[in-house]
Amino acid sequence: MAYRLGAKVASSSEEIWAANDVDAVLIASSTNTHADLLSGAIQAHKPAYCEKPIDLNMDRVKAVVQEAYHANAPIMIGFSRRFDSNHLGVREAIQYGTIGKVEMMHLTSRAQEAPPISYVKVSGGQFRDQTIHFFDLACWLAGEAPVEVYAAGAVLVDPAIGEAGDVDTSMVILRMPNGALCHIDSSRRTTYGYDECIEVFGARGMVQSMRKPTREVALYTGTKVISDGLHPGWFERFEPSFALALDAFISALEGKATPYPSLMDGLRAQIIAEAAVESLHKNQPVMITYWQPE
């Protein structure tokens, strides 16, 4: 594969850090390697695009964020949904004041099928792995971070997920500083394709990023309307956004003023995820305490 793409395989990460012809790194390995690789990139002064989460141990996450705080190199977290044109349209309607003051948000995340149990066991759980994207979206859309979270979860898809200590069906309520409420529902399984949508309700109107079918075609016949269904999986739905996210990363490397999800955004989303896990276990609302590097 490397030969076919004109690339070469490194024998170790140290070889990458020492290479003068490596301008930036993309970290898309298993979660338990993210922090070490990101730390290596920081020490080598190489910009990095890193998939979420940063690490499953918050102390390790904070250590890497602290390490990067004074480094003069772009570090982007893989929240590629920010680059989806539909989701961007929702954010623009909020920013321009088209719907007035935001009062409620509803985000839906329903995967087409549950991941393998081997993956569930190392993923950190639904909140850290799946819903973390929507914790980031909620902050990005609202322009502020929630102050409180209440989470409820159940095992309705696969008993093995519960045996692994996780949930596969959940609902989360976030309370924003101005009193607005955000509801996020997540499921590990649908029977009809990948289902994601956003609705934001404001004082003067409402804006939606609607479910996106494979085609915008509807057949009217007799008393029925037959439409195309949803994409079979999350990658098919969001494939274009990955390219746009990489474009933003490259633009940042070229010194252009390009907005992108930063390491601090990744930290913030993970802090919310940790509070959601705590709320789930305690079965009560949890105030969210944020941390800043020094």
C-alpha positions as CSV (number, residue, x, y, z in Angstrom):
1,M,0.0,0.0,0.0
2,A,2.8,2.5,0.9
3,Y,4.6,1.7,-2.3
4,R,1.5,2.2,-4.4
5,L,0.9,5.6,-2.9
6,G,4.5,6.7,-3.2
7,A,5.1,6.6,0.5
8,K,7.4,4.6,2.7
9,V,7.0,2.8,6.0
10,A,8.9,4.0,9.0
11,S,10.4,1.4,11.4
12,S,9.5,3.5,14.5
13,S,7.9,6.8,15.5
14,E,11.4,8.1,16.4
15,E,12.3,7.8,12.7
16,I,9.4,10.1,11.8
17,W,10.3,12.7,14.4
18,A,13.9,12.8,13.1
19,A,13.0,12.9,9.4
20,N,13.6,16.3,7.8
21,D,11.3,15.6,5.0
22,V,8.3,15.0,7.2
23,D,6.4,18.4,7.6
24,A,3.4,17.2,9.6
25,V,1.8,14.0,11.0
26,L,-1.6,12.5,11.0
27,I,-2.4,10.4,14.0
28,A,-5.2,7.9,13.2
29,S,-4.0,5.0,15.2
30,S,-5.7,3.3,18.2
31,T,-6.8,5.5,21.0
32,N,-4.2,4.2,23.5
33,T,-1.4,5.5,21.2
34,H,-2.7,9.0,20.6
35,A,-1.1,10.8,23.5
36,D,2.4,9.3,23.1
37,L,2.4,10.0,19.4
38,L,1.1,13.5,19.9
39,S,3.7,14.2,22.5
40,G,6.4,13.0,20.1
41,A,5.1,15.3,17.4
42,I,5.1,18.3,19.8
43,Q,8.7,17.6,20.9
44,A,9.8,17.2,17.3
45,H,8.0,20.6,16.5
46,K,5.9,18.9,13.9
47,P,2.2,20.0,13.4
48,A,-0.3,17.2,14.0
49,Y,-3.8,16.2,13.0
50,C,-4.9,13.8,15.8
51,E,-8.1,11.7,16.0
52,K,-10.2,11.9,19.1
53,P,-10.0,11.2,22.0
54,I,-6.6,12.4,23.0
55,D,-6.3,9.7,25.6
56,L,-8.7,7.8,28.0
57,N,-6.8,9.1,31.1
58,M,-7.5,12.7,31.8
59,D,-4.2,13.2,33.6
60,R,-2.4,12.1,30.5
61,V,-4.7,14.4,28.4
62,K,-3.8,17.4,30.5
63,A,-0.1,16.6,30.4
64,V,-0.1,16.6,26.6
65,V,-2.2,19.8,26.4
66,Q,0.2,21.4,28.8
67,E,3.1,20.2,26.7
68,A,1.6,21.7,23.6
69,Y,0.5,25.0,25.1
70,H,3.6,26.9,24.4
71,A,4.5,25.0,21.2
72,N,4.3,27.1,18.1
73,A,2.7,24.4,15.8
74,P,-0.9,23.8,14.7
75,I,-2.5,20.8,16.3
76,M,-5.9,19.8,15.0
77,I,-8.4,17.3,16.5
78,G,-10.4,15.2,14.1
79,F,-13.9,16.7,14.7
80,S,-14.5,16.7,10.9
81,R,-18.3,17.2,11.3
82,R,-17.6,20.9,11.7
83,F,-16.8,21.0,8.0
84,D,-20.1,19.4,6.9
85,S,-22.0,22.0,4.8
86,N,-25.4,21.3,6.5
87,H,-23.9,21.7,10.0
88,L,-22.1,24.8,8.9
89,G,-25.4,26.2,7.7
90,V,-26.9,25.7,11.2
91,R,-24.0,27.5,12.8
92,E,-24.2,30.4,10.4
93,A,-27.9,30.9,11.1
94,I,-27.0,31.1,14.8
95,Q,-24.1,33.4,14.4
96,Y,-26.0,35.8,12.1
97,G,-28.8,36.0,14.7
98,T,-31.3,34.6,12.1
99,I,-33.2,32.5,14.7
100,G,-32.6,34.8,17.6
101,K,-31.3,33.8,21.0
102,V,-30.8,30.0,21.2
103,E,-33.1,28.3,23.6
104,M,-32.9,24.6,22.7
105,M,-30.7,22.3,20.7
106,H,-31.4,18.7,19.7
107,L,-28.6,16.6,18.3
108,T,-29.1,13.0,17.1
109,S,-26.4,10.4,16.6
110,R,-27.5,6.9,15.6
111,A,-24.9,4.6,14.1
112,Q,-25.8,1.9,11.6
113,E,-24.5,-0.9,13.7
114,A,-22.7,-1.6,17.0
115,P,-18.9,-1.8,16.8
116,P,-17.1,-5.1,17.6
117,I,-16.9,-5.8,21.4
118,S,-13.1,-5.8,21.1
119,Y,-13.4,-2.2,20.0
120,V,-15.9,-1.2,22.6
121,K,-13.6,-2.4,25.4
122,V,-10.8,0.0,24.3
123,S,-12.9,2.9,23.0
124,G,-13.6,4.5,26.4
125,G,-17.4,4.0,26.0
126,Q,-20.2,5.6,24.1
127,F,-19.7,9.1,25.6
128,R,-16.0,9.2,24.9
129,D,-16.1,7.6,21.5
130,Q,-19.4,8.4,19.8
131,T,-21.1,11.2,21.7
132,I,-17.9,13.2,22.1
133,H,-18.3,14.5,18.5
134,F,-21.7,16.0,19.5
135,F,-20.3,17.5,22.7
136,D,-17.9,19.4,20.4
137,L,-20.7,20.3,18.0
138,A,-22.9,21.6,20.8
139,C,-20.0,24.0,22.0
140,W,-19.2,25.0,18.4
141,L,-22.8,25.7,17.5
142,A,-23.7,27.6,20.7
143,G,-20.3,29.4,20.9
144,E,-20.0,28.5,24.6
145,A,-19.4,25.4,26.8
146,P,-22.1,23.8,29.0
147,V,-22.0,24.2,32.8
148,E,-23.9,21.1,33.7
149,V,-24.7,17.6,32.3
150,Y,-27.2,14.9,33.1
151,A,-26.8,11.6,31.3
152,A,-29.0,8.5,31.2
153,G,-28.1,5.2,29.4
154,A,-29.3,1.7,28.7
155,V,-28.2,-1.5,27.1
156,L,-30.8,-2.2,24.4
157,V,-28.8,-3.2,21.4
158,D,-26.2,-5.8,22.5
159,P,-25.9,-7.4,26.0
160,A,-22.2,-7.9,25.5
161,I,-21.8,-4.1,25.4
162,G,-23.3,-3.9,28.9
163,E,-21.0,-6.8,30.0
164,A,-18.1,-4.7,28.8
165,G,-19.2,-1.9,31.2
166,D,-20.7,0.4,28.6
167,V,-24.2,1.5,27.3
168,D,-25.4,1.5,23.7
169,T,-28.4,3.8,24.0
170,S,-28.2,7.1,25.8
171,M,-29.7,10.6,26.3
172,V,-27.7,13.6,27.5
173,I,-29.0,17.0,28.6
174,L,-26.5,19.9,28.6
175,R,-27.3,23.2,30.4
176,M,-25.5,26.2,28.8
177,P,-24.4,29.3,30.7
178,N,-27.3,31.4,29.4
179,G,-29.9,28.7,30.4
180,A,-30.3,27.1,27.0
181,L,-30.7,23.4,26.9
182,C,-29.1,20.9,24.6
183,H,-30.4,17.3,24.2
184,I,-28.2,14.7,22.6
185,D,-29.5,11.2,21.8
186,S,-27.2,8.4,20.8
187,S,-27.7,4.8,19.7
188,R,-25.2,2.2,18.5
189,R,-27.7,0.7,16.0
190,T,-30.3,1.5,13.4
191,T,-32.0,-0.7,10.9
192,Y,-32.2,2.0,8.2
193,G,-28.7,3.5,7.8
194,Y,-26.6,6.2,9.5
195,D,-28.9,8.7,11.2
196,E,-27.6,12.2,12.2
197,C,-29.4,15.4,12.4
198,I,-29.4,18.8,14.3
199,E,-32.2,21.1,15.2
200,V,-31.7,24.4,16.9
201,F,-34.7,26.4,18.3
202,G,-34.4,30.1,18.9
203,A,-36.5,33.0,20.0
204,R,-37.2,34.0,16.4
205,G,-37.2,30.7,14.6
206,M,-35.6,27.3,14.1
207,V,-32.8,25.9,11.9
208,Q,-32.2,22.2,11.0
209,S,-29.4,20.1,9.5
210,M,-31.7,17.4,8.3
211,R,-31.1,13.7,7.7
212,K,-29.2,13.4,4.5
213,P,-30.4,10.7,2.0
214,T,-28.2,9.1,-0.6
215,R,-30.0,11.2,-3.2
216,E,-32.6,14.0,-3.1
217,V,-35.1,12.1,-5.2
218,A,-38.7,11.3,-4.4
219,L,-41.1,9.3,-6.5
220,Y,-44.8,10.2,-6.2
221,T,-47.0,7.3,-7.3
222,G,-50.6,6.8,-6.4
223,T,-51.1,7.6,-2.7
224,K,-47.4,7.0,-1.8
225,V,-44.2,9.0,-1.9
226,I,-41.1,6.8,-2.2
227,S,-37.8,8.5,-1.3
228,D,-34.2,7.4,-1.2
229,G,-32.9,6.2,2.2
230,L,-30.0,7.2,4.3
231,H,-26.3,6.5,3.8
232,P,-25.3,3.0,4.9
233,G,-22.7,4.3,7.3
234,W,-21.1,7.3,8.9
235,F,-18.1,7.4,6.6
236,E,-20.3,7.5,3.5
237,R,-22.3,10.3,5.0
238,F,-19.3,12.4,6.0
239,E,-16.6,11.4,3.6
240,P,-16.5,15.0,2.0
241,S,-16.0,16.6,5.4
242,F,-12.7,14.6,6.0
243,A,-11.2,16.1,2.8
244,L,-12.3,19.6,3.9
245,A,-10.9,19.1,7.4
246,L,-7.5,18.1,5.8
247,D,-7.7,21.1,3.6
248,A,-8.1,23.3,6.7
249,F,-5.2,21.6,8.4
250,I,-3.0,22.2,5.3
251,S,-4.1,25.8,5.1
252,A,-3.1,26.3,8.8
253,L,0.3,24.8,8.0
254,E,0.7,27.4,5.2
255,G,0.1,30.1,7.8
256,K,-3.4,31.0,6.7
257,A,-5.9,32.2,9.2
258,T,-8.1,29.0,9.1
259,P,-10.5,28.0,11.8
260,Y,-10.2,24.4,12.9
261,P,-11.0,22.2,16.0
262,S,-8.0,22.7,18.2
263,L,-6.4,20.7,20.9
264,M,-8.2,22.8,23.5
265,D,-11.5,22.0,21.7
266,G,-10.6,18.3,22.1
267,L,-9.8,18.8,25.7
268,R,-13.1,20.6,26.3
269,A,-15.2,17.9,24.6
270,Q,-13.4,15.2,26.6
271,I,-14.0,17.0,29.9
272,I,-17.7,17.1,29.0
273,A,-17.6,13.4,28.2
274,E,-16.0,12.6,31.5
275,A,-18.7,14.5,33.4
276,A,-21.3,12.7,31.4
277,V,-19.8,9.3,32.4
278,E,-19.9,10.5,36.1
279,S,-23.5,11.6,35.7
280,L,-24.4,8.2,34.2
281,H,-22.9,6.4,37.1
282,K,-24.3,8.7,39.8
283,N,-27.7,9.0,38.1
284,Q,-27.7,12.7,38.8
285,P,-26.7,16.0,37.2
286,V,-23.0,16.9,37.4
287,M,-21.5,20.4,37.2
288,I,-18.7,20.6,34.7
289,T,-15.3,21.9,35.8
290,Y,-13.0,22.9,33.0
291,W,-9.2,23.0,33.2
292,Q,-6.7,25.4,31.5
293,P,-3.0,24.9,30.9
294,E,-0.6,27.3,32.5
